[in-house]
Amino acid sequence: MSVRVRWLGHATTVLDVAGVRVVTDPLLRRHAGVLRRRGGRAPRTSDWRGADVALVSHLHHDHAELGSLRLLGPVPVLAAPTSAHWLAAHGLHGVGLADDEWWRSPGTDVRVRTVPAEHGHRPMPHRPNAATGFVVRGDGVTVWFAGDTGPFPGLARVPELAGGPVDVALVPVGGWGPRLSGGHLDPLEAARVCASVGARVAVPVHWGTLHAPASRRLPPGWMDRAGRAFEAAARRVAPDVEVRVLEPGDVTEVRAAP
């Protein structure tokens, strides 16, 4: 009655729940377009091999990297309907989920549905611009993967849409530069969102991983700040949320609530 969460950097996590391996926004190579992974190393293949399903929150290149998705093999790639259609047109097994539709992993109790997100900044001219979060339920545990989103009142509906309390929030707290564009959560906003959702455990993602080639001219240490800043903010505004800050490759296990 638990879920194992492994953070691979940026928005990529591997969830092992009830015998099903779920990979969120897979970025499994050393780069995403012009962006480079810190340290220049891709995640270990053993950390994500055997995926059963992938979730794609939106089609920005750092979240829907086609080379990484193809590495997973012919697994279902769950996304908003327009995104799934685009993914299928590019040779992937795109599965579109309507707003109130649950996808079930065959032969298991693991279910997945989309939940709202707002990420309308920096629209792409050649890819659909739908954005969504996801809820994963199984083995008595509920995980909310926020994708990319800014703060908005609809996030408070996540427990209602999930059908129960959120055990684990995978919440974005930064980006690939020291300044965030609209449609993102900074550490304080992310902490407030976790409080409004009532998350029991929060794992900060979308920070400390990617950088642009010009990053040598940016303030030193900026890549290390967001995770701990989120932890400090949660102590102030979300004291009931247990924060677990991971390093890329680290694993944490969250058991179902008593």
C-alpha positions as CSV (number, residue, x, y, z in Angstrom):
1,M,0.0,0.0,0.0
2,S,2.5,2.6,-1.2
3,V,4.1,4.4,-4.1
4,R,7.8,4.7,-4.9
5,V,8.7,8.0,-6.4
6,R,12.0,8.5,-8.2
7,W,12.9,12.0,-9.5
8,L,15.0,12.0,-12.6
9,G,15.3,15.7,-12.9
10,H,13.1,18.5,-14.3
11,A,9.5,17.2,-14.5
12,T,10.4,13.6,-15.0
13,T,9.5,11.2,-12.2
14,V,9.1,7.4,-12.2
15,L,6.1,6.2,-10.1
16,D,6.0,2.5,-9.1
17,V,2.5,1.7,-7.8
18,A,0.7,-1.6,-7.6
19,G,3.1,-3.2,-10.1
20,V,2.7,-0.4,-12.7
21,R,5.5,1.9,-13.7
22,V,4.4,5.4,-14.7
23,V,6.8,8.0,-16.2
24,T,5.9,11.7,-16.1
25,D,7.0,14.1,-18.8
26,P,9.9,11.9,-19.9
27,L,13.2,13.7,-20.4
28,L,15.7,10.8,-20.6
29,R,18.4,12.3,-22.8
30,R,21.1,14.9,-22.1
31,H,19.2,17.8,-23.8
32,A,15.8,19.2,-24.7
33,G,16.3,21.4,-27.7
34,V,18.8,24.0,-26.9
35,L,18.5,23.3,-23.1
36,R,21.2,21.1,-21.5
37,R,21.0,18.9,-18.5
38,R,23.2,19.8,-15.6
39,G,26.3,17.7,-15.5
40,G,25.8,16.5,-19.0
41,R,24.6,13.0,-18.1
42,A,21.3,11.4,-19.0
43,P,19.4,9.5,-16.3
44,R,20.4,5.8,-15.9
45,T,18.4,3.5,-18.1
46,S,17.8,1.2,-15.2
47,D,15.9,3.9,-13.4
48,W,13.1,4.1,-16.1
49,R,13.4,0.8,-18.0
50,G,10.1,-1.2,-18.0
51,A,7.7,1.7,-18.1
52,D,4.1,0.7,-18.6
53,V,2.7,4.2,-19.4
54,A,3.9,7.8,-19.8
55,L,2.1,11.0,-19.0
56,V,2.7,14.2,-21.0
57,S,1.4,17.3,-19.4
58,H,2.0,19.6,-22.5
59,L,4.1,19.7,-25.6
60,H,6.8,22.2,-24.7
61,H,10.1,20.6,-25.7
62,D,11.3,20.1,-22.1
63,H,8.2,18.1,-21.3
64,A,7.5,16.2,-24.6
65,E,10.9,15.3,-25.9
66,L,10.2,12.9,-28.8
67,G,13.6,11.1,-28.6
68,S,13.0,10.4,-24.9
69,L,9.4,9.2,-25.5
70,R,10.6,6.8,-28.2
71,L,13.1,5.3,-25.8
72,L,10.3,4.1,-23.7
73,G,9.0,1.8,-26.5
74,P,5.4,1.3,-27.6
75,V,3.8,2.3,-24.3
76,P,0.5,4.4,-24.0
77,V,1.3,8.1,-23.8
78,L,-1.6,9.8,-22.0
79,A,-2.2,13.4,-22.8
80,A,-4.9,15.9,-23.6
81,P,-6.8,14.9,-26.8
82,T,-5.1,17.4,-29.1
83,S,-1.7,16.6,-27.7
84,A,-2.3,12.9,-28.0
85,H,-3.3,13.3,-31.7
86,W,-0.1,15.2,-32.3
87,L,1.9,12.5,-30.5
88,A,0.2,9.8,-32.6
89,A,1.1,11.6,-35.8
90,H,4.7,11.4,-34.7
91,G,4.7,7.7,-34.3
92,L,3.8,7.3,-30.6
93,H,0.9,5.6,-28.9
94,G,-0.9,8.7,-28.0
95,V,-4.0,8.2,-25.9
96,G,-6.2,11.3,-25.4
97,L,-8.2,11.6,-22.2
98,A,-11.4,13.7,-22.0
99,D,-11.8,15.9,-18.9
100,D,-13.8,13.3,-16.9
101,E,-12.2,10.2,-18.3
102,W,-10.2,7.6,-16.3
103,W,-7.6,5.4,-18.0
104,R,-7.1,2.1,-16.3
105,S,-3.9,0.0,-16.5
106,P,-5.0,-3.5,-17.7
107,G,-5.4,-6.1,-14.9
108,T,-4.6,-3.6,-12.1
109,D,-6.4,-1.1,-9.9
110,V,-4.1,1.8,-11.2
111,R,-6.1,4.6,-12.8
112,V,-5.1,7.9,-14.3
113,R,-7.1,11.0,-15.2
114,T,-6.3,14.6,-16.2
115,V,-6.9,17.6,-13.9
116,P,-6.8,21.3,-14.8
117,A,-3.6,23.3,-15.3
118,E,-3.0,26.8,-16.6
119,H,0.1,27.2,-18.8
120,G,-0.8,29.5,-21.7
121,H,2.4,31.5,-21.9
122,R,4.9,31.0,-24.6
123,P,2.5,29.3,-27.1
124,M,4.1,27.1,-29.7
125,P,3.3,27.7,-33.4
126,H,3.7,24.1,-34.6
127,R,2.4,22.0,-31.6
128,P,-1.0,22.1,-29.8
129,N,-0.9,24.2,-26.7
130,A,-3.2,22.2,-24.3
131,A,-1.8,21.8,-20.8
132,T,-3.0,19.5,-18.1
133,G,-2.0,17.9,-14.8
134,F,-2.7,14.3,-13.9
135,V,-3.9,12.2,-10.9
136,V,-2.7,8.6,-10.5
137,R,-4.5,6.3,-8.1
138,G,-3.6,2.8,-7.1
139,D,-2.8,0.6,-4.1
140,G,-4.6,3.1,-1.8
141,V,-2.4,6.0,-2.8
142,T,-3.3,9.2,-4.8
143,V,-0.5,11.1,-6.6
144,W,-1.0,14.5,-8.2
145,F,1.4,15.5,-10.9
146,A,0.8,19.1,-11.6
147,G,2.7,19.4,-14.9
148,D,3.4,23.1,-15.6
149,T,0.8,25.5,-14.2
150,G,0.5,28.9,-12.7
151,P,-1.6,29.4,-9.6
152,F,-5.4,29.6,-10.1
153,P,-8.5,28.7,-8.1
154,G,-9.2,25.6,-10.0
155,L,-6.3,23.8,-8.5
156,A,-8.2,23.5,-5.2
157,R,-10.5,21.1,-7.0
158,V,-7.8,18.5,-7.4
159,P,-8.9,16.3,-4.4
160,E,-12.5,16.4,-5.6
161,L,-11.6,15.4,-9.1
162,A,-9.2,12.7,-7.7
163,G,-12.0,11.3,-5.7
164,G,-10.1,11.6,-2.4
165,P,-7.2,13.3,-0.6
166,V,-3.9,13.8,-2.3
167,D,-1.1,11.7,-0.7
168,V,1.7,12.9,-2.9
169,A,2.0,16.2,-4.9
170,L,4.7,16.4,-7.6
171,V,4.8,20.2,-7.8
172,P,6.9,22.5,-10.0
173,V,8.9,25.1,-8.1
174,G,11.3,26.6,-10.6
175,G,12.5,26.5,-14.2
176,W,15.5,26.5,-16.4
177,G,16.5,30.0,-15.5
178,P,16.6,32.2,-12.4
179,R,13.4,34.1,-13.6
180,L,10.1,32.4,-14.3
181,S,7.8,33.3,-17.1
182,G,4.0,33.3,-16.5
183,G,2.2,30.0,-16.1
184,H,4.7,28.6,-13.6
185,L,4.8,28.3,-9.8
186,D,7.6,29.8,-7.7
187,P,8.5,28.2,-4.4
188,L,6.1,30.2,-2.3
189,E,3.2,29.8,-4.8
190,A,3.9,26.1,-5.0
191,A,3.7,25.8,-1.2
192,R,0.4,27.7,-1.1
193,V,-1.0,25.4,-3.8
194,C,0.0,22.3,-1.8
195,A,-1.8,23.7,1.2
196,S,-4.9,24.4,-0.8
197,V,-4.9,20.9,-2.2
198,G,-4.2,19.4,1.2
199,A,-1.3,17.3,0.0
200,R,0.2,15.0,2.7
201,V,3.6,14.8,1.0
202,A,5.1,17.1,-1.6
203,V,8.1,16.5,-3.8
204,P,9.4,19.6,-5.7
205,V,10.2,19.1,-9.4
206,H,11.0,21.3,-12.4
207,W,14.1,22.9,-10.8
208,G,17.9,22.5,-10.7
209,T,18.1,20.4,-13.9
210,L,18.1,22.2,-17.2
211,H,20.0,25.3,-18.3
212,A,20.5,27.4,-21.4
213,P,24.0,27.7,-23.0
214,A,24.2,31.2,-21.7
215,S,23.8,30.1,-18.1
216,R,27.5,30.8,-17.3
217,R,26.5,34.5,-17.3
218,L,23.7,34.0,-14.9
219,P,23.8,34.4,-11.1
220,P,25.9,31.7,-9.5
221,G,24.0,29.1,-7.5
222,W,20.6,29.8,-9.0
223,M,20.1,26.2,-9.9
224,D,20.3,25.1,-6.3
225,R,17.8,27.5,-4.7
226,A,14.3,26.5,-5.6
227,G,14.0,23.1,-3.9
228,R,15.1,24.4,-0.5
229,A,13.2,27.6,-0.9
230,F,10.1,25.6,-1.4
231,E,10.8,23.6,1.7
232,A,11.3,26.8,3.7
233,A,8.1,28.3,2.3
234,A,6.1,25.2,3.1
235,R,7.2,25.4,6.7
236,R,5.6,28.9,6.8
237,V,2.4,28.5,4.8
238,A,1.9,24.8,4.5
239,P,3.0,23.3,7.9
240,D,0.9,20.2,7.5
241,V,2.6,19.2,4.2
242,E,5.7,17.0,4.5
243,V,8.3,18.1,2.0
244,R,10.8,15.7,0.6
245,V,13.5,17.4,-1.5
246,L,15.2,14.8,-3.8
247,E,18.3,14.9,-5.9
248,P,18.1,13.5,-9.4
249,G,18.0,9.7,-9.2
250,D,16.8,9.7,-5.6
251,V,13.8,7.6,-4.5
252,T,11.3,8.1,-1.7
253,E,8.4,5.9,-0.7
254,V,5.0,7.1,0.5
255,R,2.7,4.7,2.2
256,A,-1.1,5.0,2.0
257,A,-2.7,7.0,4.8
258,P,-3.8,4.9,7.8
